[in-house]
Amino acid sequence: MSGTNVARITHVIAESPKGFDDAVQVGFARAASTLRGITGLRIVEQRVSVKDNKINTYRVKMEVIFILD
């Protein structure tokens, strides 16, 4: 069965005060520092935290898909 792959999914929650795009970049950078063979991300959820009637942080929950060695 050479040429077949098995993938795994892990969940990551990341946040940024700058925006959702930056939160995704922060989460991806952290996942990439630990996981090998990342093939994709799926953004599952987006949220914001509010403080003093202003958006404080942007949060994303994502699935990180990677190939097992």
OpenMM code with the backbone's topology and positions (N, CA, C; nanometers):
from openmm import Vec3, app, unit

residues = "MET SER GLY THR ASN VAL ALA ARG ILE THR HIS VAL ILE ALA GLU SER PRO LYS GLY PHE ASP ASP ALA VAL GLN VAL GLY PHE ALA ARG ALA ALA SER THR LEU ARG GLY ILE THR GLY LEU ARG ILE VAL GLU GLN ARG VAL SER VAL LYS ASP ASN LYS ILE ASN THR TYR ARG VAL LYS MET GLU VAL ILE PHE ILE LEU ASP".split()
positions = [
    Vec3(0.0811, -0.1204, 0.0000),
    Vec3(0.0000, 0.0000, 0.0000),
    Vec3(0.0845, 0.1254, 0.0000),
    Vec3(0.1929, 0.1254, -0.0686),
    Vec3(0.2723, 0.2475, -0.0744),
    Vec3(0.1955, 0.3556, -0.1483),
    Vec3(0.2216, 0.4802, -0.1104),
    Vec3(0.1524, 0.5910, -0.1734),
    Vec3(0.0242, 0.6313, -0.1035),
    Vec3(-0.0116, 0.5619, 0.0038),
    Vec3(-0.1309, 0.6011, 0.0786),
    Vec3(-0.0895, 0.6814, 0.2004),
    Vec3(-0.1771, 0.7704, 0.2417),
    Vec3(-0.1498, 0.8550, 0.3568),
    Vec3(-0.2627, 0.8439, 0.4578),
    Vec3(-0.2277, 0.8684, 0.5813),
    Vec3(-0.3262, 0.8777, 0.6882),
    Vec3(-0.3094, 1.0145, 0.7517),
    Vec3(-0.4199, 1.0849, 0.7644),
    Vec3(-0.4152, 1.2202, 0.8207),
    Vec3(-0.4756, 1.2211, 0.9602),
    Vec3(-0.4405, 1.3245, 1.0323),
    Vec3(-0.4955, 1.3467, 1.1651),
    Vec3(-0.5373, 1.4922, 1.1759),
    Vec3(-0.6330, 1.5181, 1.2632),
    Vec3(-0.6796, 1.6542, 1.2870),
    Vec3(-0.6591, 1.6878, 1.4337),
    Vec3(-0.6050, 1.8054, 1.4580),
    Vec3(-0.5943, 1.8559, 1.5942),
    Vec3(-0.6609, 1.9926, 1.5991),
    Vec3(-0.7151, 2.0274, 1.7129),
    Vec3(-0.7860, 2.1548, 1.7285),
    Vec3(-0.6951, 2.2579, 1.7933),
    Vec3(-0.7003, 2.3794, 1.7427),
    Vec3(-0.6201, 2.4905, 1.7945),
    Vec3(-0.7126, 2.6110, 1.8112),
    Vec3(-0.6971, 2.6797, 1.9226),
    Vec3(-0.7664, 2.8070, 1.9448),
    Vec3(-0.6593, 2.9136, 1.9581),
    Vec3(-0.6721, 3.0195, 1.8787),
    Vec3(-0.5715, 3.1270, 1.8799),
    Vec3(-0.6429, 3.2609, 1.8850),
    Vec3(-0.5718, 3.3615, 1.9343),
    Vec3(-0.6315, 3.4943, 1.9411),
    Vec3(-0.5311, 3.6020, 1.9050),
    Vec3(-0.5859, 3.7170, 1.8671),
    Vec3(-0.5045, 3.8319, 1.8307),
    Vec3(-0.5859, 3.9584, 1.8562),
    Vec3(-0.5197, 4.0652, 1.8960),
    Vec3(-0.5912, 4.1925, 1.9086),
    Vec3(-0.6102, 4.2622, 1.7732),
    Vec3(-0.5446, 4.2113, 1.6672),
    Vec3(-0.5456, 4.2773, 1.5363),
    Vec3(-0.6630, 4.2375, 1.4479),
    Vec3(-0.7033, 4.1122, 1.4514),
    Vec3(-0.8118, 4.0683, 1.3648),
    Vec3(-0.8121, 3.9172, 1.3471),
    Vec3(-0.9157, 3.8681, 1.2769),
    Vec3(-0.9289, 3.7243, 1.2548),
    Vec3(-0.8137, 3.6690, 1.1707),
    Vec3(-0.7745, 3.7395, 1.0660),
    Vec3(-0.6645, 3.6917, 0.9812),
    Vec3(-0.5372, 3.6734, 1.0623),
    Vec3(-0.5089, 3.7687, 1.1494),
    Vec3(-0.3889, 3.7584, 1.2320),
    Vec3(-0.4010, 3.6433, 1.3314),
    Vec3(-0.5198, 3.6210, 1.3850),
    Vec3(-0.5400, 3.5087, 1.4773),
    Vec3(-0.5132, 3.3757, 1.4068),
    Vec3(-0.5557, 3.3645, 1.2810),
    Vec3(-0.5277, 3.2436, 1.2028),
    Vec3(-0.3770, 3.2272, 1.1842),
    Vec3(-0.3085, 3.3351, 1.1513),
    Vec3(-0.1631, 3.3297, 1.1329),
    Vec3(-0.0918, 3.2890, 1.2618),
    Vec3(-0.1376, 3.3433, 1.3739),
    Vec3(-0.0781, 3.3086, 1.5045),
    Vec3(-0.0976, 3.1598, 1.5334),
    Vec3(-0.2193, 3.1108, 1.5129),
    Vec3(-0.2473, 2.9696, 1.5368),
    Vec3(-0.1707, 2.8781, 1.4441),
    Vec3(-0.1625, 2.9160, 1.3173),
    Vec3(-0.0885, 2.8345, 1.2203),
    Vec3(0.0607, 2.8313, 1.2540),
    Vec3(0.1172, 2.9465, 1.2878),
    Vec3(0.2601, 2.9522, 1.3216),
    Vec3(0.2905, 2.8635, 1.4412),
    Vec3(0.2033, 2.8658, 1.5403),
    Vec3(0.2263, 2.7828, 1.6589),
    Vec3(0.2142, 2.6352, 1.6247),
    Vec3(0.1128, 2.5990, 1.5473),
    Vec3(0.0957, 2.4588, 1.5073),
    Vec3(0.2138, 2.4116, 1.4230),
    Vec3(0.2597, 2.4969, 1.3316),
    Vec3(0.3711, 2.4595, 1.2434),
    Vec3(0.5011, 2.4410, 1.3202),
    Vec3(0.5137, 2.5043, 1.4360),
    Vec3(0.6361, 2.4874, 1.5149),
    Vec3(0.6390, 2.3518, 1.5854),
    Vec3(0.5246, 2.2856, 1.5930),
    Vec3(0.5157, 2.1575, 1.6632),
    Vec3(0.4849, 2.0405, 1.5707),
    Vec3(0.4011, 2.0642, 1.4702),
    Vec3(0.3542, 1.9565, 1.3836),
    Vec3(0.4265, 1.9579, 1.2496),
    Vec3(0.4486, 1.8385, 1.1951),
    Vec3(0.5060, 1.8251, 1.0615),
    Vec3(0.3973, 1.7789, 0.9659),
    Vec3(0.4119, 1.8119, 0.8403),
    Vec3(0.3220, 1.7613, 0.7371),
    Vec3(0.1844, 1.8243, 0.7355),
    Vec3(0.1731, 1.9511, 0.7778),
    Vec3(0.0434, 2.0179, 0.7747),
    Vec3(0.0000, 2.0346, 0.6290),
    Vec3(-0.1240, 1.9936, 0.6011),
    Vec3(-0.1763, 2.0039, 0.4650),
    Vec3(-0.2920, 2.1019, 0.4538),
    Vec3(-0.3486, 2.1438, 0.5672),
    Vec3(-0.4599, 2.2375, 0.5591),
    Vec3(-0.5119, 2.2798, 0.6945),
    Vec3(-0.5951, 2.3825, 0.6911),
    Vec3(-0.6629, 2.4344, 0.8095),
    Vec3(-0.8103, 2.4484, 0.7764),
    Vec3(-0.8939, 2.4313, 0.8761),
    Vec3(-1.0367, 2.4588, 0.8603),
    Vec3(-1.0789, 2.5455, 0.9771),
    Vec3(-1.1283, 2.6636, 0.9471),
    Vec3(-1.1736, 2.7547, 1.0512),
    Vec3(-1.3136, 2.7090, 1.0921),
    Vec3(-1.3264, 2.6679, 1.2167),
    Vec3(-1.4504, 2.6123, 1.2676),
    Vec3(-1.5375, 2.7210, 1.3292),
    Vec3(-1.4738, 2.8173, 1.3943),
    Vec3(-1.5499, 2.9169, 1.4682),
    Vec3(-1.4706, 3.0462, 1.4785),
    Vec3(-1.5398, 3.1575, 1.4783),
    Vec3(-1.4796, 3.2885, 1.5013),
    Vec3(-1.5579, 3.3570, 1.6123),
    Vec3(-1.4851, 3.4171, 1.7066),
    Vec3(-1.5479, 3.4894, 1.8171),
    Vec3(-1.4668, 3.6138, 1.8472),
    Vec3(-1.5293, 3.7051, 1.9155),
    Vec3(-1.4573, 3.8210, 1.9668),
    Vec3(-1.4836, 3.8320, 2.1155),
    Vec3(-1.3850, 3.8834, 2.1885),
    Vec3(-1.4085, 3.9180, 2.3283),
    Vec3(-1.4215, 4.0695, 2.3358),
    Vec3(-1.5109, 4.1130, 2.4205),
    Vec3(-1.5416, 4.2552, 2.4320),
    Vec3(-1.5037, 4.3038, 2.5713),
    Vec3(-1.4416, 4.4216, 2.5745),
    Vec3(-1.4044, 4.4846, 2.7009),
    Vec3(-1.4324, 4.6341, 2.6886),
    Vec3(-1.5027, 4.6885, 2.7855),
    Vec3(-1.5381, 4.8314, 2.7854),
    Vec3(-1.6087, 4.8728, 2.6559),
    Vec3(-1.7009, 4.7892, 2.6101),
    Vec3(-1.7800, 4.8150, 2.4891),
    Vec3(-1.6964, 4.8259, 2.3612),
    Vec3(-1.5791, 4.7643, 2.3608),
    Vec3(-1.4943, 4.7602, 2.2413),
    Vec3(-1.4440, 4.6175, 2.2210),
    Vec3(-1.4199, 4.5847, 2.0958),
    Vec3(-1.3623, 4.4528, 2.0680),
    Vec3(-1.2214, 4.4494, 2.1247),
    Vec3(-1.1976, 4.3503, 2.2087),
    Vec3(-1.0685, 4.3364, 2.2756),
    Vec3(-0.9765, 4.2401, 2.2001),
    Vec3(-1.0269, 4.1202, 2.1690),
    Vec3(-0.9472, 4.0226, 2.0943),
    Vec3(-1.0363, 3.9454, 1.9976),
    Vec3(-0.9748, 3.9000, 1.8926),
    Vec3(-1.0388, 3.8160, 1.7918),
    Vec3(-0.9881, 3.6744, 1.8133),
    Vec3(-1.0812, 3.5792, 1.8170),
    Vec3(-1.0432, 3.4400, 1.8425),
    Vec3(-1.0934, 3.3508, 1.7303),
    Vec3(-1.0108, 3.2542, 1.6961),
    Vec3(-1.0510, 3.1533, 1.5978),
    Vec3(-1.0268, 3.0147, 1.6563),
    Vec3(-1.1198, 2.9272, 1.6268),
    Vec3(-1.1017, 2.7853, 1.6582),
    Vec3(-1.0825, 2.7174, 1.5239),
    Vec3(-0.9745, 2.6443, 1.5098),
    Vec3(-0.9447, 2.5824, 1.3815),
    Vec3(-0.9032, 2.4374, 1.3965),
    Vec3(-0.9247, 2.3642, 1.2904),
    Vec3(-0.8738, 2.2284, 1.2805),
    Vec3(-0.7483, 2.2331, 1.1944),
    Vec3(-0.6436, 2.1724, 1.2428),
    Vec3(-0.5188, 2.1638, 1.1678),
    Vec3(-0.5067, 2.0199, 1.1185),
    Vec3(-0.4984, 2.0034, 0.9871),
    Vec3(-0.4906, 1.8707, 0.9258),
    Vec3(-0.3465, 1.8428, 0.8873),
    Vec3(-0.2959, 1.7270, 0.9292),
    Vec3(-0.1581, 1.6915, 0.8963),
    Vec3(-0.1464, 1.5421, 0.8704),
    Vec3(-0.0458, 1.5081, 0.7910),
    Vec3(-0.0188, 1.3693, 0.7536),
    Vec3(0.0673, 1.3038, 0.8602),
    Vec3(0.0286, 1.1854, 0.9037),
    Vec3(0.1082, 1.1115, 0.9999),
    Vec3(0.2319, 1.0519, 0.9336),
    Vec3(0.3415, 1.0518, 1.0068),
    Vec3(0.4664, 0.9931, 0.9552),
    Vec3(0.4517, 0.8423, 0.9418),
] * unit.nanometer
topology = app.Topology()
chain = topology.addChain("A")
for resn in residues:
    res = topology.addResidue(resn, chain)
    for name in ("N", "CA", "C"):
        topology.addAtom(name, app.Element.getBySymbol(name[0]), res)
